[in-house]
């Protein structure tokens, strides 16, 4: 969980009178999870956040899954995905289940609306590009290699300042937080954690927008985008404090855990949600036992589906993988290094690979788009004669 942050002006006590210079009251809002038992923030609006002038027709907004009745490893070459438009229009879903969904986006236009996901936290990996996530909490500046976490229900807008942007979108229908084994009983990140509070960048530049007009917020819920038009600008906070807010942290600040022999995938864990984890594979030294085998061992995913999104570098255990590829290794079948990569890894001292892994504990479903971009021969790619 993020640490406590306070910005702008707030009263000495919560739920007490906080008045404007003209004597009228600011409008208090509690933004919280788990029915007031989870993390929360308290914000103070210039205008009531409930004042709606119009509600538009819902817009369908859900993945188009395919029922696949056979078990196989899959490789999706998503670099060929064609998407355009603003943030939501450019989103292309690849796979998902009832806990988490994965998509890619290459936005080409500015947003002329605001966005709020009412049911899912969004963790965005910035594969390419830079810009600013704007929200009533302030601005979160992001760049290539960042994770940007937007908790559910937070109204926001993406502004890209680079010519080209490519993003991996992870939607979680539960709170995304840090693994418990990295935290002490007070919620502080421990010394053995591969990252610390200094690596977390909360919002800055709180700007109070006291504006009247027609402000469209597209709210995602129940498979639709619901266009709701507010009378006042949604970024009208004069102050806020708490633990729920958008933030950024870089994959490059994740410090790898290494050992004398090959370490298991949990050492790469960066975040967790209900029934899934997010891991960061970063440049690191290989195992240093004199007889170590740096390539990963063959393993069976008995309880999970394993997805890897390949960002940069060459994965020594994989062959014929593109930048921006997804591999899906489902539970119930063994996978491991490609032929000849095990022997070739011996004696290597480090790797420069960069990837995001999502392990789910319920089966993932592919979308029609992902199936259309699939490398149909991937399941047979462990045959040694393929590389003769």
C-alpha positions as CSV (number, residue, x, y, z in Angstrom):
1,X,0.0,0.0,0.0
2,X,1.2,3.6,-0.6
3,X,2.3,5.7,2.3
4,X,0.5,8.7,3.8
5,X,0.5,11.8,1.7
6,X,-1.0,15.3,2.3
7,X,-1.4,18.0,-0.3
8,X,-3.0,21.4,-0.3
9,X,-5.2,22.7,2.5
10,X,-7.2,20.4,4.9
11,X,-8.9,21.1,8.2
12,X,-7.3,20.1,11.5
13,X,-9.9,17.3,12.0
14,X,-11.7,15.2,9.4
15,X,-15.4,15.6,9.0
16,X,-15.4,19.1,10.6
17,X,-16.3,22.5,9.1
18,X,-13.9,23.7,6.5
19,X,-14.9,27.0,5.0
20,X,-14.0,29.0,1.9
21,X,-12.9,32.6,2.1
22,X,-16.5,33.7,1.4
23,X,-17.7,31.6,4.5
24,X,-19.4,28.8,2.6
25,X,-18.3,25.2,3.2
26,X,-16.0,23.2,1.0
27,X,-17.5,19.8,0.1
28,X,-15.8,16.8,1.8
29,X,-15.5,13.5,0.0
30,X,-14.2,10.2,1.4
31,X,-12.6,8.0,-1.3
32,X,-12.2,4.5,0.2
33,X,-12.1,0.8,-0.4
34,X,-13.6,-2.2,1.4
35,X,-16.6,-0.4,2.8
36,X,-14.6,2.1,4.9
37,X,-12.3,-0.7,6.2
38,X,-9.5,-0.4,3.6
39,X,-7.2,2.4,2.5
40,X,-8.8,5.8,1.8
41,X,-8.2,9.5,1.2
42,X,-10.3,12.5,2.1
43,X,-10.6,15.3,-0.4
44,X,-12.1,18.8,-0.2
45,X,-14.0,20.1,-3.3
46,X,-14.8,23.7,-4.2
47,X,-18.1,22.4,-5.5
48,X,-20.2,19.3,-4.7
49,X,-19.0,16.3,-6.6
50,X,-22.6,15.1,-7.0
51,X,-23.9,17.8,-9.4
52,X,-24.7,16.1,-12.7
53,X,-26.5,17.8,-15.6
54,X,-26.8,15.0,-18.1
55,X,-26.2,11.2,-18.4
56,X,-25.5,9.8,-21.9
57,X,-26.2,6.4,-23.4
58,X,-23.9,3.6,-22.2
59,X,-21.1,2.6,-24.6
60,X,-20.2,-1.2,-24.8
61,X,-16.7,-1.6,-23.4
62,X,-15.7,-5.2,-22.7
63,X,-13.3,-7.8,-24.1
64,X,-14.5,-10.1,-26.8
65,X,-13.3,-13.5,-25.5
66,X,-13.1,-16.7,-27.5
67,X,-14.0,-20.1,-26.0
68,X,-10.9,-22.3,-26.7
69,X,-11.4,-26.0,-26.0
70,X,-7.8,-27.2,-26.3
71,X,-4.7,-26.8,-24.1
72,X,-1.7,-25.2,-25.6
73,X,1.1,-22.7,-25.0
74,X,0.5,-19.4,-26.9
75,X,2.6,-16.6,-28.3
76,X,0.8,-13.4,-29.4
77,X,2.9,-10.9,-31.5
78,X,1.1,-7.8,-30.2
79,X,3.6,-5.4,-31.8
80,X,1.4,-5.7,-34.9
81,X,-1.7,-4.4,-33.1
82,X,-3.2,-1.4,-34.8
83,X,-4.9,1.0,-32.4
84,X,-5.6,4.7,-32.6
85,X,-7.6,7.4,-31.0
86,X,-7.6,8.6,-27.4
87,X,-6.9,6.5,-24.3
88,X,-10.0,4.3,-24.2
89,X,-10.5,4.1,-28.0
90,X,-6.9,2.8,-28.4
91,X,-7.2,0.0,-25.8
92,X,-7.0,-3.5,-27.3
93,X,-7.8,-6.4,-24.9
94,X,-5.6,-9.5,-25.2
95,X,-6.7,-11.8,-22.5
96,X,-8.4,-11.9,-19.1
97,X,-10.6,-13.6,-16.5
98,X,-12.9,-12.5,-13.6
99,X,-9.9,-11.2,-11.6
100,X,-7.7,-9.4,-14.1
101,X,-7.6,-8.2,-17.8
102,X,-4.6,-7.4,-20.0
103,X,-4.6,-5.0,-22.9
104,X,-2.2,-2.9,-25.0
105,X,-2.8,0.7,-26.1
106,X,-1.1,3.0,-28.5
107,X,-3.0,6.3,-28.2
108,X,-2.7,8.8,-31.0
109,X,-5.1,11.5,-29.8
110,X,-5.6,13.7,-26.7
111,X,-8.5,12.8,-24.4
112,X,-11.5,15.3,-24.7
113,X,-13.1,13.6,-21.7
114,X,-12.2,12.3,-18.3
115,X,-12.1,8.6,-17.3
116,X,-13.0,6.7,-14.1
117,X,-12.9,3.0,-13.7
118,X,-15.5,2.2,-11.1
119,X,-14.7,-1.5,-10.7
120,X,-11.0,-2.0,-11.4
121,X,-7.6,-0.7,-10.3
122,X,-5.5,0.0,-13.4
123,X,-1.7,-0.7,-13.4
124,X,-0.2,0.7,-16.6
125,X,3.3,-0.3,-17.7
126,X,4.7,2.5,-19.9
127,X,6.5,0.5,-22.7
128,X,7.2,3.6,-24.8
129,X,6.4,7.3,-24.3
130,X,6.1,9.9,-21.6
131,X,3.6,12.4,-20.3
132,X,1.4,13.3,-17.3
133,X,-1.4,11.6,-15.6
134,X,-3.7,14.4,-14.5
135,X,-6.1,13.9,-11.6
136,X,-7.8,15.9,-8.8
137,X,-4.9,14.7,-6.5
138,X,-2.3,16.4,-8.7
139,X,-0.1,15.4,-11.6
140,X,1.9,12.2,-11.9
141,X,4.7,12.5,-14.4
142,X,5.6,9.3,-16.1
143,X,8.2,8.1,-18.6
144,X,9.3,4.9,-20.3
145,X,9.7,2.0,-17.9
146,X,7.2,3.3,-15.3
147,X,4.3,1.6,-13.7
148,X,1.5,4.0,-13.1
149,X,-1.1,2.8,-10.6
150,X,-4.6,4.4,-10.8
151,X,-6.9,3.1,-8.0
152,X,-10.5,2.4,-9.0
153,X,-13.0,5.3,-8.8
154,X,-10.3,8.0,-9.3
155,X,-11.2,10.4,-12.1
156,X,-8.2,11.1,-14.4
157,X,-6.9,12.0,-17.8
158,X,-3.8,10.9,-19.7
159,X,-1.7,13.5,-21.5
160,X,1.1,12.2,-23.6
161,X,4.0,14.5,-24.5
162,X,5.9,12.0,-26.7
163,X,5.3,11.4,-30.4
164,X,4.7,7.7,-29.9
165,X,3.3,5.8,-26.8
166,X,2.8,2.1,-26.2
167,X,1.3,0.9,-22.9
168,X,0.5,-2.4,-21.2
169,X,-2.8,-2.1,-19.3
170,X,-3.5,-4.4,-16.3
171,X,-7.0,-4.1,-15.0
172,X,-7.5,-5.6,-11.5
173,X,-11.0,-6.2,-10.0
174,X,-9.4,-5.9,-6.6
175,X,-6.9,-3.6,-4.9
176,X,-3.4,-3.8,-6.3
177,X,-0.9,-3.6,-3.4
178,X,2.6,-4.6,-2.4
179,X,3.4,-8.2,-1.3
180,X,2.9,-8.7,2.4
181,X,6.3,-10.3,2.8
182,X,7.9,-7.0,1.9
183,X,6.0,-5.1,4.7
184,X,6.4,-4.9,8.4
185,X,3.4,-4.8,10.7
186,X,3.1,-1.1,10.3
187,X,3.0,-1.2,6.5
188,X,6.6,0.0,6.0
189,X,8.6,-1.6,3.3
190,X,11.3,-3.8,4.8
191,X,15.0,-3.8,4.2
192,X,14.9,-7.0,2.1
193,X,12.2,-5.6,-0.2
194,X,13.5,-5.0,-3.8
195,X,12.1,-1.4,-3.7
196,X,11.3,1.2,-1.0
197,X,9.2,4.3,-0.4
198,X,11.8,6.5,-2.1
199,X,11.0,4.7,-5.4
200,X,7.3,5.7,-5.2
201,X,6.3,9.0,-6.8
202,X,3.0,10.4,-5.6
203,X,1.2,13.3,-7.3
204,X,2.7,16.7,-7.4
205,X,1.5,20.1,-8.7
206,X,-1.9,20.2,-7.1
207,X,-4.0,22.6,-9.2
208,X,-7.5,23.6,-8.2
209,X,-9.8,24.0,-11.2
210,X,-12.7,26.2,-10.2
211,X,-14.5,26.0,-13.5
212,X,-18.2,25.7,-14.6
213,X,-19.2,24.0,-17.8
214,X,-19.9,20.6,-19.3
215,X,-17.4,18.1,-18.2
216,X,-17.8,14.5,-19.4
217,X,-16.6,11.7,-17.3
218,X,-16.7,8.2,-18.8
219,X,-17.2,5.8,-16.0
220,X,-16.4,2.1,-16.7
221,X,-18.8,-0.4,-15.0
222,X,-20.7,-3.6,-15.9
223,X,-19.1,-3.8,-19.4
224,X,-20.0,-0.3,-20.4
225,X,-18.7,3.2,-20.4
226,X,-21.3,5.5,-18.8
227,X,-21.0,9.1,-20.0
228,X,-21.8,11.4,-17.1
229,X,-21.7,15.2,-17.6
230,X,-20.8,17.2,-14.5
231,X,-21.5,20.9,-14.0
232,X,-18.1,21.6,-12.5
233,X,-14.6,20.5,-13.3
234,X,-13.8,17.3,-11.5
235,X,-10.3,18.5,-10.6
236,X,-11.5,21.0,-8.0
237,X,-9.7,19.8,-4.9
238,X,-8.2,22.4,-2.6
239,X,-6.6,19.7,-0.5
240,X,-6.5,16.0,0.3
241,X,-4.8,13.5,2.5
242,X,-4.6,9.7,2.9
243,X,-3.4,6.5,1.4
244,X,-5.4,6.2,-1.9
245,X,-4.0,8.2,-4.8
246,X,-2.4,7.6,-8.2
247,X,1.4,7.1,-8.2
248,X,4.2,6.0,-10.4
249,X,7.2,3.8,-9.8
250,X,9.9,2.6,-12.3
251,X,10.7,-0.9,-13.2
252,X,14.3,0.3,-13.3
253,X,14.2,0.9,-9.6
254,X,13.3,-2.7,-8.8
255,X,16.4,-4.3,-7.3
256,X,16.8,-7.9,-8.4
257,X,17.2,-10.7,-5.9
258,X,19.9,-13.2,-7.1
259,X,21.6,-16.2,-5.6
260,X,24.2,-19.0,-6.1
261,X,21.6,-21.1,-8.0
262,X,18.6,-20.2,-10.0
263,X,16.0,-18.3,-8.0
264,X,12.2,-19.1,-8.4
265,X,9.8,-16.6,-10.0
266,X,8.4,-15.2,-6.7
267,X,11.7,-13.2,-6.2
268,X,10.6,-11.1,-9.2
269,X,7.2,-10.2,-7.6
270,X,6.5,-6.5,-7.6
271,X,2.7,-6.2,-6.9
272,X,-0.2,-8.4,-6.0
273,X,-3.9,-8.5,-6.4
274,X,-6.7,-11.0,-5.7
275,X,-5.8,-14.3,-7.5
276,X,-2.8,-12.8,-9.4
277,X,0.6,-11.3,-9.1
278,X,2.7,-8.9,-11.2
279,X,6.4,-9.5,-11.5
280,X,9.3,-7.5,-12.9
281,X,12.2,-9.1,-14.8
282,X,15.0,-6.7,-14.9
283,X,18.7,-6.7,-15.8
284,X,20.6,-8.7,-13.2
285,X,23.6,-10.9,-12.5
286,X,23.2,-14.6,-13.1
287,X,23.6,-17.3,-10.5
288,X,27.2,-17.7,-9.3
289,X,27.5,-21.3,-8.1
290,X,30.4,-22.8,-10.1
291,X,28.1,-25.3,-11.6
292,X,25.0,-23.1,-11.9
293,X,22.6,-23.3,-14.9
294,X,21.3,-19.7,-15.5
295,X,18.4,-20.9,-17.7
296,X,15.2,-21.6,-15.8
297,X,14.3,-25.2,-15.2
298,X,11.3,-26.9,-16.8
299,X,8.3,-26.4,-14.6
300,X,4.6,-27.2,-14.5
301,X,2.1,-24.4,-13.7
302,X,-0.2,-26.6,-11.6
303,X,-2.2,-23.7,-10.0
304,X,-1.6,-20.8,-12.4
305,X,-1.5,-19.4,-15.9
306,X,1.7,-17.5,-16.6
307,X,1.8,-14.5,-19.0
308,X,5.0,-12.8,-20.0
309,X,5.1,-9.4,-21.8
310,X,8.5,-9.0,-23.4
311,X,9.7,-5.3,-23.2
312,X,13.4,-5.2,-24.0
313,X,16.4,-7.3,-24.5
314,X,16.9,-11.0,-25.4
315,X,15.4,-13.7,-23.2
316,X,18.1,-16.4,-23.1
317,X,15.4,-19.1,-22.5
318,X,13.2,-18.0,-25.4
319,X,13.8,-17.9,-29.2
320,X,11.9,-16.0,-31.9
321,X,10.2,-13.7,-29.4
322,X,9.5,-10.1,-30.4
323,X,9.5,-6.9,-28.5
324,X,5.9,-6.5,-27.3
325,X,5.2,-10.2,-27.5
326,X,2.9,-12.0,-25.0
327,X,3.5,-15.7,-24.1
328,X,0.8,-17.6,-22.2
329,X,1.8,-20.8,-20.5
330,X,-1.3,-22.2,-19.0
331,X,-1.6,-24.4,-16.0
332,X,-1.7,-28.2,-16.6
333,X,1.2,-28.5,-19.0
334,X,5.0,-28.2,-18.6
335,X,7.0,-25.4,-20.2
336,X,10.7,-24.5,-20.0
337,X,13.6,-23.2,-22.0
338,X,13.7,-23.6,-25.7
339,X,16.1,-26.2,-27.2
340,X,19.9,-25.5,-26.8
341,X,19.3,-22.4,-24.6
342,X,20.1,-24.4,-21.4
343,X,23.6,-25.3,-22.5
344,X,24.1,-21.9,-24.1
345,X,23.3,-20.2,-20.8
346,X,26.1,-21.9,-18.8
347,X,29.0,-19.5,-18.2
348,X,26.9,-16.4,-18.9
349,X,27.2,-13.8,-16.1
350,X,24.3,-11.4,-16.6
351,X,21.1,-10.7,-18.5
352,X,19.8,-7.4,-19.9
353,X,16.2,-8.6,-20.3
354,X,13.2,-6.5,-19.3
355,X,9.7,-8.0,-19.0
356,X,6.4,-7.9,-17.0
357,X,5.0,-11.1,-15.9
358,X,1.4,-11.7,-14.7
359,X,0.6,-15.0,-13.0
360,X,-3.1,-15.7,-12.5
361,X,-4.6,-18.4,-10.3
362,X,-7.7,-18.8,-12.5
363,X,-7.5,-19.7,-16.2
364,X,-7.2,-16.8,-18.7
365,X,-9.3,-16.4,-21.8
366,X,-8.0,-15.1,-25.1
367,X,-9.7,-12.4,-27.1
368,X,-10.5,-12.8,-30.8
369,X,-7.9,-10.1,-31.5
370,X,-5.2,-12.0,-29.7
371,X,-6.0,-15.2,-31.4
372,X,-5.8,-13.5,-34.8
373,X,-2.2,-12.3,-33.9
374,X,-1.1,-15.7,-32.5
375,X,2.0,-17.6,-33.6
376,X,0.2,-20.9,-34.3
377,X,3.4,-22.9,-34.3
378,X,4.5,-21.8,-30.8
379,X,3.3,-25.0,-29.1
380,X,5.7,-27.0,-31.4
381,X,8.6,-24.6,-30.8
382,X,10.3,-27.0,-28.3
383,X,11.2,-29.5,-31.1
384,X,15.0,-29.4,-31.5
385,X,14.8,-29.9,-35.3
386,X,13.1,-26.5,-35.6
387,X,16.5,-24.9,-34.9
388,X,18.7,-27.1,-37.1
